[in-house]
Amino acid sequence: MFDKILIANRGEIACRVIATCRRLGVATVAVYSEADAAARHVRLADQAVCIGAAAARDSYLRIPAIIDAARQCGAQAIHPGYGFLSENPQFAQSCLAAGLIFIGPPVAAMRAMSSKASAKQLMQRCGVPLLPGYHGEEQDPAHLRREAERIGYPVLIKATAGGGGKGMRVVESAAVFDERLASCQREARASFNDARVLLEKYLQQPRHIEVQIFGDNDGQIVHLFERDCSAQRRHQKVLEEAPAPHLSEAQRERMTRAACDAARAVDYTGAGTVEFLLEAGGGFYFMEMNTRIQVEHPVTEMITGLDLVEWQLRVAAGEALPLSQQQIAMHGHAIEVRLYAEVPEAGFLPSSGTLRRFELPAASGALRIETGIEAGDRVGIDYDPMLAKLIVHAGTRREAVAALRAALSQVRIAGVGNNVMFLRRLAASRTFAAGRLDIGFIERERALVAGAPKPPDAAVLAAAALWTIRQERPAAPCAWNAGDGWRLNGFLTRTLEFDCVGVADAATGAAAPAAPSAVAVQYRADGLRLAIGERTAAALLRAQDSDSFYLQYGAEGVRLQIEEEAGQLHIVVGDDEYRLHRRDPLRSSADAYVAEASLAAPMPGRVIAQLVTAGSAVIKGEPLLILEAMKMEHTICAPANGTVRGYRAAVGEQVREGWDLIDFEATPGSPSPGSPSPEVPRP
């Protein structure tokens, strides 16, 4: 076993590797960018070395800087984690040339699988089923367009060096092929420094199944069963589980055998994953092989009881695999969800800011938490927006789903947009409970993303009114400011009005306030009574912890969460979330909710393209500018018919959130969508 290794990564995967190394007595060296100087992985490691500026290309992708750091600290090996340089053959070769062990597969295997196109050609020779597609070297747009027509729409454009859902575009027709191709190539070049793409027939409703494989230097190849990764948005996974539900033993045997055959074809060693698309009829097709450990490896660890990072270290140190295929057993069911800093109702637009609150449930043998951040940390724009992973394990899938729902109910995040409520709705959905998933079901079930756009019921309004009254009470009450509504000959009645801020419109991302709801509050000697609609009843709000309450309204009792942020109440009842704004009687609704046409940056980012020239007349919805942030492209579109007078940020310029990007003049009489935020990011 090694004495010391360097971890060429950041965030939760770096923390994950450090945990195993501590258990094995292996010293660790962290590398970090200037933006990560105070990051959790830096604090956990035995040593840490700064390798450059915030941008990944200036730090985590700088091969010479990482090699130098390993040499200076006396590390014997480098663990690449996932992402960044983990599947870069040049990096693996540089490690070997420097006398360092690369904790991953051989360079030859990485080269064979680093290009999705060459990997598919190899799999075809091995007899592994493939989708119809084009995997050649010719990259001329006209040639690719002809190949797409040969395959038949819809087609999927994929970066040959891609991974993690990056560099992928679905093309429904020839009319949008050139635009999607250019966008895919830009993202591929920015993420992988390789703009080459391949084409595949796009299946409408397949499942995404991947098989965890492992190899050692003695030629032994084993699998550790499969994972179902079908719950995706924008081709990126948000939930994974093992084993895959509704997979027969015959299907499992065929897929795991094909995965092991793929590994043997390249003399594979270390951890890897072979990914397949599975059709409803049982047919499956090779997608790609990931020559690294995966984000979702914990679900495999939970059902096997094995530490895959430990296996990586042992194999890289020259040891044989700890177990044979016959000794690897599967127990129970595990599910992992990824907590992201993003806004699901705005097309999963990433969010940045400081985590004012970041509370996760307590870890246990049946609940695992992996994160690289803590409360008070800043979520920036330079890296992936994942905040944490939450993994549950139980004896059956039904029990695991129940454990997942319970764990998600304890998550509290404030300071950045997040997907917690989306994950709660996902875990509570009938489709998920039945395990009948495919890669498009989240897109089809829009209520999972935006929530049910229903008005608040009496309990929600009662909670909002009682919360407001609690907040009005002075910290040190006296006879003159008690706030109890006392009157000499009667009781005080006052009316509170709330606007229910509607969920974002799926097309525009704009949130429109609903009609106000009124609550008449009667301050009586025996307590408060609330009149909501035709119902009048006594009401009481009891605090259970910092944001959890029990509401008693007449004979009805309900537990709920209440939190106020930026003047808005967030009330969560079960899997439903309501956002209420108290109406100021001195200010009209029109003043409070002015919806101006906005062409401002939704977050800090870098302008990478201006799509029309200054002075051009455009129509509503026409793409005008592309902003890149958090490894994603965001297209800013025209809010109405009009003219682009000019741009207020040059290509390549870094802009702040809220920065006005375009000088736009709407055509008189042109319909406006209200508050046209950037269009939902394209797949």
KAPECOR-V863016 format. One record per run of one state. SS is the DSSP state (alpha for helix, beta for strand, coil for the rest). FROM is the first residue (numbers start at 1). TO is the last residue. Records with the same first field share a line. If there is no record, write none. Layout:
# KAPECOR-V863016
SS: FROM-TO, FROM-TO
This chain:
# KAPECOR-V863016
coil: 1-3, 8-10, 25-26, 37-39, 45-46, 53-55, 59-62, 74-76, 80-88, 98-100, 103-106, 115-115, 127-129, 131-132, 135-140, 152-154, 160-167, 172-173, 193-196, 202-206, 216-220, 234-235, 243-248, 266-269, 279-283, 291-296, 305-307, 317-324, 328-332, 341-341, 347-348, 351-352, 355-356, 360-363, 365-366, 372-377, 380-385, 395-396, 409-411, 415-419, 429-429, 435-440, 445-445, 451-457, 473-485, 488-489, 502-512, 514-516, 525-526, 533-534, 544-547, 554-555, 566-567, 574-575, 583-588, 593-599, 601-604, 611-616, 619-622, 630-631, 638-641, 648-653, 656-659, 661-661, 667-683
beta: 4-7, 27-33, 47-52, 77-79, 101-102, 130-130, 133-134, 155-159, 168-171, 197-201, 207-215, 221-233, 236-242, 270-278, 284-290, 333-340, 342-343, 349-350, 353-354, 357-359, 364-364, 367-371, 378-379, 386-394, 412-414, 486-487, 490-501, 513-513, 517-524, 527-532, 535-543, 548-553, 556-565, 568-573, 576-582, 600-600, 605-610, 617-618, 623-629, 632-637, 642-647, 654-655, 660-660, 662-666
alpha: 11-24, 34-36, 40-44, 56-58, 63-73, 89-97, 107-114, 116-126, 141-151, 174-192, 249-265, 297-304, 308-316, 325-327, 344-346, 397-408, 420-428, 430-434, 441-444, 446-450, 458-472, 589-592
